[in-house]
Amino acid sequence: MTTISPYPLQWPDNRTRLPANRRVRSPFRTGFGKAVDNVKASLRGFQKDAGIRIEHVVLSTNVDLMNDNPRDPGAAVWFTMDGEWVAFAVDRFPDVASNVQAIHHIIEARRTELRYGGLEIVRQTFRSFVALPAPRGWREVLGFSADKPDTITKERIEGAYRLAAQAAHPDRPGGSHEAMAALNRARDEALREVCAK
């Protein structure tokens, strides 16, 4: 069984990140705790309305005990439905609470689809949210798991990438196209996050 980490943010591989300079002002005035409660209620309501089982629900963000306003405010709600991982991921707004609240509204929109179009329409919509969770975040792939975010620079990312590429490259013993692709994704995600600061 795949494990999704609540912290740090585990973003779905098949979702593009929004650059920080393209985030928009939030229309929501909901605090983080209330937004989380709203998502839970929406998922419970959807499960009841649809008569299907939703399991393994995880809210993944960069919020921790010491910081509820991280530089990367993205949020992702992961769960399994019909045995497949589904992820609603939002980084449109500059604060985590607003991105979580947006996920609540996305789930409520699926409930509206269910009421008016039936479960088959909702299943079609959910296909676009099916996600294969990244097995490891970029910090782990590049060896920065224990580093403080402010110490990770573009130069350090590139250096860690070059070092890891020596082992991951398909021309090397033990390397593969898949390992190199995962390393490339990790580097790209790291650079997007660090350069957006």
Secondary structure, DSSP 8 states (H G I E B T S, - for coil): -----SSS----TTS----GGG---------HHHHHHHHHHHHHHHHHHHT--EEEEEEEES-BTTBSS-SS--EEEEEEETTEEEEEEE--SSSHHHHHHHHHHHHHHHHHHHHHH-HHHHHHHHHTTB----SS-HHHHHT-TTS-GGG--HHHHHHHHHHHHHHHSTTSTT--HHHHHHHHHHHHHHHHHHHT-
